Amino acid sequence: METELSEFEQVMRRQIEDFMSPKQGEAKRRDAKAAPSAAAPAPKAPRSKAAGAPKTGHRVKLAVRTKPLEMDTEFEHISTSISKIEAQLEAEKAAKKAGYPIIGYVIETQRL
């Protein structure tokens, strides 16, 4: 019974230490895993973004229409603004410029 309690206390202390300083806990785990294969260098991951793609901003999807009783169409606009509201305003202006005078609602705003 005492051994189970002492093991439980040790495990809880480790978990609390890992929670309080997650970077140190992750480094300990990585060192323990990387020790056998320390000689092999880690391969670099390929870049996921294209060279011309914006690195910051928002992707805004709007429900737009050209006529009052028409079905909604999805309009997507990528903004370089870091402000969510400015990105929505830019998307609305771009939709009106593209020929959609009626803007229903914002479907989704996603951060890039």
C-alpha positions as CSV (number, residue, x, y, z in Angstrom):
1,M,0.0,0.0,0.0
2,E,2.8,2.4,0.9
3,T,4.7,1.6,-2.2
4,E,1.7,2.4,-4.3
5,L,1.2,5.7,-2.5
6,S,4.9,6.7,-2.9
7,E,4.8,5.8,-6.6
8,F,1.6,7.8,-7.0
9,E,3.2,10.8,-5.3
10,Q,6.3,10.6,-7.5
11,V,4.2,10.4,-10.6
12,M,2.1,13.4,-9.4
13,R,5.2,15.4,-8.6
14,R,6.6,14.7,-12.1
15,Q,3.3,15.7,-13.7
16,I,3.1,18.9,-11.7
17,E,6.7,19.8,-12.5
18,D,6.0,19.2,-16.2
19,F,2.9,21.3,-16.0
20,M,4.6,24.2,-14.2
21,S,7.5,24.2,-16.7
22,P,6.4,22.5,-19.9
23,K,9.5,23.4,-21.8
24,Q,11.8,21.6,-19.4
25,G,9.5,18.6,-19.3
26,E,9.5,18.4,-23.1
27,A,13.2,18.8,-23.2
28,K,13.7,15.9,-20.8
29,R,11.4,13.7,-22.8
30,R,13.2,14.7,-26.1
31,D,16.6,14.0,-24.5
32,A,15.5,10.6,-23.4
33,K,14.1,9.7,-26.8
34,A,17.0,11.3,-28.8
35,A,19.8,9.8,-26.8
36,P,19.9,6.5,-28.8
37,S,19.8,8.3,-32.2
38,A,21.8,11.5,-31.4
39,A,24.2,10.9,-34.3
40,A,21.4,11.1,-37.0
41,P,20.5,14.7,-38.0
42,A,16.8,15.5,-38.1
43,P,15.5,16.2,-41.7
44,K,14.1,19.6,-42.4
45,A,10.4,19.9,-43.1
46,P,9.4,21.4,-46.5
47,R,7.8,24.8,-46.5
48,S,4.0,24.6,-46.7
49,K,3.3,28.2,-48.0
50,A,4.0,29.4,-51.4
51,A,6.5,32.2,-51.9
52,G,3.8,34.7,-53.0
53,A,1.3,33.8,-50.3
54,P,0.7,36.3,-47.5
55,K,2.2,35.2,-44.2
56,T,-0.2,37.1,-41.9
57,G,-3.8,38.1,-42.3
58,H,-7.3,36.5,-42.5
59,R,-9.3,34.5,-45.0
60,V,-12.9,35.7,-44.9
61,K,-15.8,33.8,-46.5
62,L,-19.0,35.8,-47.1
63,A,-22.5,34.8,-48.2
64,V,-23.3,37.1,-51.2
65,R,-26.0,37.6,-53.8
66,T,-26.6,39.5,-57.0
67,K,-30.4,39.6,-56.6
68,P,-32.6,39.8,-53.5
69,L,-34.3,36.4,-53.9
70,E,-31.3,34.5,-55.2
71,M,-29.5,31.7,-53.4
72,D,-26.4,32.7,-51.4
73,T,-23.0,32.2,-53.0
74,E,-19.8,31.8,-51.1
75,F,-17.2,34.6,-51.7
76,E,-13.7,34.2,-50.4
77,H,-11.3,37.0,-49.8
78,I,-7.7,36.8,-48.4
79,S,-6.7,40.0,-46.5
80,T,-3.3,40.9,-45.2
81,S,-4.8,42.9,-42.3
82,I,-4.1,41.5,-38.8
83,S,-7.4,43.0,-37.6
84,K,-10.4,40.7,-38.0
85,I,-12.9,43.6,-38.5
86,E,-10.7,45.3,-41.1
87,A,-10.4,42.0,-43.0
88,Q,-14.2,41.7,-43.0
89,L,-14.6,45.2,-44.3
90,E,-12.0,44.6,-47.0
91,A,-13.8,41.4,-48.0
92,E,-17.2,43.2,-48.2
93,K,-15.6,46.0,-50.4
94,A,-14.0,43.3,-52.6
95,A,-17.3,41.5,-53.0
96,K,-19.1,44.7,-54.0
97,K,-16.4,45.4,-56.5
98,A,-16.7,41.9,-57.9
99,G,-20.4,42.5,-58.7
100,Y,-22.2,41.2,-55.6
101,P,-24.2,44.1,-54.2
102,I,-26.0,42.1,-51.5
103,I,-23.8,40.7,-48.7
104,G,-25.7,38.4,-46.4
105,Y,-23.4,37.4,-43.6
106,V,-19.9,36.3,-42.7
107,I,-19.6,32.5,-43.1
108,E,-16.1,32.1,-41.6
109,T,-13.1,34.1,-40.7
110,Q,-9.9,32.1,-40.5
111,R,-6.5,33.4,-39.4
112,L,-3.5,32.7,-41.8
